C-alpha cells in the first residue's frame, strides 16, 4: 500500500507538471518563456478603431499610454491613419467610455526623423509643463498600412496641457541608437519616473543578431527633461528575453516595482508577433532579474484575442490595477485592425507557480 501511495503521488506530480508545462508557450527558436502567471481578468474591448476624427485611426488603434489628471483619464494611442501612424488622444472618466479627440501630433516634413511616424508618446509633468517623448521614424511600409519601420527613435515635444497643443522640439535629442549596443537598431521611448532626484526612462532597445532582431528594455537617466539622457550600459534583462515597451507600477506596501511589457513570440512559420503581456518585478529599480517574471495576459485569458496581444499600460484604481492593451481580434497576428482592451489585476499582485 505504501508503494502504491508513492506511485499515485508520483503520478499526480507528473500530471500537474505536464499540465503546467502545457500551459506555457514553447517557442520553436528556443527563446525564453515565462512559466508563472499573475491573475488578470479581461473585460474586453473598450476602444475600437475606425471612427477617429479625420480618419486618424481608420486602419487600427495600438500602443495605449494612460495618464490621469483630476477625474479624467487621458489615453494616448497610435492611430493608423490615412497618411501614417500618429499619436491620437481619447478621454474618459471611467476607463470604459472614451471620447476620441483625434491626432495630437503631425508627421514631420520629409527632412525630419518623424516624417513617417510620430507616435507612442510617454509624458511626465514638471512644474507647469508636460514633457513628451515620442517615437519618430523616417521609414514605414507601403500604403495603406504604413507600419513604422526601423530605426525607432526618441523625439521630444512639450505642452502646458495633456490635450496640447504640443510643440515639437527638434533641437532636443534625448538619446539615440548606438552601434554595438543593445539599442543599436531601436531606441524608442518608454515609461518615465522621477526617482532619487533624477528621471528614469524605461526605453525599448533592439539589436541585430544575424538575421534575428532581439529586443529588451533599458534605462536612460537625466536631471534635465530638456537635455540629453545617459543610457545605462546594460539593459534590465538580456536581449534574449524579446520584450519591448514598458509601464511601471510601484507597490508602496511591498516596496516592489512591477514593469509590465509586451513579449515578442514566434510561430512555427517563423513569423514574430506580440503574443503576450509579461510582468517583471524588483525591489531595486536599477537592477532586475530575468527569472522574476510572469505572464499577465495571453491567448489563455484574453476573452477576444487569441493571436496578437500588444503593449500594456497600467494605472491603479482603488484596490485594482487597470490594464489597457492593444490586440487583434480572433487569431490574427497582424499589426493592423487592432483595438484597445481593458483588463483588471487585483492588488497586491500575486504570482502563481
N, C-alpha and C positions, 0 to 999 in steps of 0.2 A: 504493500500500500504506500509505503514511504517513497519507493522508487516511482510508483505511478503518479503520486502527487508532484514529485520533482519533474517528471516528464510533462505533466499538464502545465506546470509553472513555466517550464522552458518553452512549450508550445505557445502559451499566452504571450510570453515575452517576444517570441519571434513574430507572432501575428501583429502585435502592437508596433513592433519595429518596422515590419514590412509596410503596414498601413501608414505609418508616419512617413516612411520613405516615399511611398507612392504619392503622398500629398505634395511633395516638394518637386519643383521643376528640376529636371536634369537636362543640361544643355549639351547639344551634340558636339560643341567645340571644347567642352570641359571647363567653361568659365564658372567661377564660384557661384553657388546657390545659397540662398538663405534657408535655414532649416527650422527656425522658430517663427511664431506668429504673435501678433497682438490682436485683441478683439476689436473689430471695426464693423459697425453696422451701416450698410449702404442704404441711402434713401432714394437715390436715383437722380435723373436729370433735373436740373433747376434752371439752366440757361441753354436754350437751343440756338444753334447757328442759323443764319439765313435772313433775318429780318432787321439787321442793324442799319443805322442811318447811312444813306449814300452807299448802300451795298458793301459796307465795311467788313461784314463777316459772311458774305454770300456763299463762300466755299468752306467755312469752318470756323470754330472758336476753340482756342487752345491756350495753354500756359497761364492758368489762373494765378493771379497775385492779389492777395487780400489785405486791405487795411481798414481801420475803423477810426472815425473821428466823431465824438459825441455818440449819438444813437444811429449813425449812418455807416453802413459798410460800403467801401469803395472797392470794386473789383476791376482790376486791370486784366485784360486778356488779349491774346493775339487774334485779331480778326484777319482771316484770309479773304482779302477783298479783291475787287476787280483790277487793281493796279499793284497788288502786292500785300505782304503781311505787315500790319501796323498795329500799334498798341491802341486798344479801344477801352472804353470805360462804361461800367454799369453800376448803379447804386441800388441799395436795398436797406430795409430796416429789420428784416427777419431772415436773411440769407436764402430765402426761397422764392421770393417775388422780386424780379430785377427790372429796373428801368434802364434801357440802353441809351447812352449819351452819344455814341459814335466814336470815331477815331480821335485820339488826343495827340498823336504825333503824325507828321507828314514824312514822306520819303525825302531824302536829300537829293540835291541835283546830281547829275552824272559824275561830277568831280568828287563827291563826298563818299565816305566809307559806309554811309547808311542809305545809299542810293536804291538798294533793292529790298531792304527791310529795316524798320525802326520799331522794335517790338520788345516783349519780355521786360517791362520796366519794374525795377525794385526801387523803393523810395525810403527815405528817412528824413525826419524833421529836425532842424537845428535852429533854435530861436524862432524867427518868423518865416523861415524859408524851408520849402520842401526841396530836397536834392534827389534827383532821379538818375539812376544808372540803367541804361537800356542796351539791348542788343542791336548792333548795326552790322550790316554786311553789304559789300558791293556786288554780291553774287546771288543768284537764285535760279531755280529750274525754270524751264519754259512755261509760258502761259498755257492754260489758265491757273494751274496750281501755284506757280511761283514760290515754291518751298525755299526758304533761305538756305544758302549753301556756304561752305567754309570759305574764308575764316569767319568765325563768330567773334565779334569784338565788343568791348565795353565802352559805351559812349555816355555823355553827360548832358543833363538838362536841369533847369530849376524853375520853380514857380512859387507863388505866395499861397496857392490853394491846390488841393489834390485834383480839382476839376480844371486846373490850368487858368490861363494859357501857359504852356510850357515853352521856355526859351532854350533852345539848344546851345550848348557851349562847345563849339568845335575846337576851341583853343585849349580845352582841358582834355588830357589823355590820362585817365586813372591808372590803367595798366594795359598791356597788350601781349600778344603772343611772343614767345621767345624760343628760338631753336634749341633742340636737345634738352627740353624740359618736359614736364607733364602737361604743360599748356602750350605746346609748340603749334598746334593746329587751331585750337579754340581757347579763348579767354573771355567767356561771356558772364554777365552779371548774376548775382545771387543775393540771398538774404543778408541784410546789414544789421548789426547790433553794436551798441556802444558798450564797451567793457574795459575796465581798468584805464579809463581816461583816453582810450583810443577807439577807433571804429574798426570793426572786423567785417569783412565781406566774404561770404562763402560762395566763391565763384566756380563756374564749370570750366574744367580744363580737359583737353584731349591731346593725344599724340598718336602718330602713325607708327605701327609696329608691323613692318612688311606690308601686306595688303589689308591688315586689320587696323581699325581705329579703336583705341582704348580710351576710356573716359573715367574721370573721377572729379572730386571736389577739392579745391584748395582754399587757403585763407590768404587774403590780402589785408594789409593794415595801413591805417593813416590816422593822423590827428587833424587833417585839413581836408574837408569834403570837396573843396575846390582845387585840391592839389593832386599830386601823384600818390600812388599806393605802393607799398613794399610787399612783395609776394613771398610768403614763407617757402623755403626751399622744397619741402616735402608736402605732398597732399595729405589730406586727413586719412585716407585709405589708399591702397595701391591701385594703379590703373586697371588691374585685372578685375576689380570689382564691377566695372562697367556701370557707373552711376552718373547722373547729371542733374543739375538743378537742386535747390535747397530751400527749406523752410524750417526755421528753428523755433522750439518751444522750451522754456526753462521752467521746471517744476521747483518752486521755492522750497517746498517741504522736503522733497527728496534731494534737493540740491543737484539735480540732474538735468543735463542738456539733452534734448532729443532733436535729431536732424532728420527730417522727412525728405525723401528724394525719390526720383523715378529710376528704375532699373532698365537697362537695355538687354533684352533677351535675344535669342536667335532660334529660328525654327529649323526643321530638317532640310529645308531648301537652301539654308544659308542666309536667309533674309533677317536682318536685325529690325527690332521694333521695341517700343516701350511696352514692356509686358507686365509691369507691377510697380507698386509703390512700396519702398522699403523704409525702415527707420533705423538709425544708429543712435547710440547713447553713450554719454561720458559725463564724469563729474569735473573734468578739466577741459575747458572749451578749446584749448590749444592742442590737445592730444586725444586722438581717437584710435580705437582698435577695430579691425575688420571683423573680429569674432563677435563683437557686440552689435548684432543686427537682427532684424526680424521682418517678416512680410506683414504689411499693413492691408493692402488691397490688391487683389489679382482676380483672375477669372473664377476662382472658387467662391469669393464672397461679394463680387460686384454683381448687382442684380440685372444689369442691362448690357454689359460689355464682357465678351469672352475672348477679345483679341487685344487691341492696343489700349493700354491704360497709362496715361501720361502724368505730367508734372503736378505735384501736390502743393497746396498751401494750407497752413493750419492757423486757427485762432481760438483762444479759449472763450467759451460762453458758459458761464456757470460752472457746473462740475463736469463739463464735457469739452472735448476739442472738436470743433467743426473742421472738416477737411474738404476742401474743394479740389477738384481734379478734372482733367480732360480725358475723354475716351471716345472710341469709335463704337457705334452700335453693332451688336451681333459679334461675328468672328472677324470683322475687318481689322487689318493691321495698317490701314492707310494713314498717311499724315492728314488727309482731308476729311471733311464732313464730320468733324468731332464736335461734341457738345460738352458742357460743363456739368459735372455731377457733384452731389453733396453726400458725405458720409460722416458718421459720428464715432468718437472714441471716448469711452468712459475714463474719468480720471480718479485716482492716479493710473498712469499707463502700466499695464500688467503684461508681462511677456510669458508665453507658454512654450514648453518644450515640445 
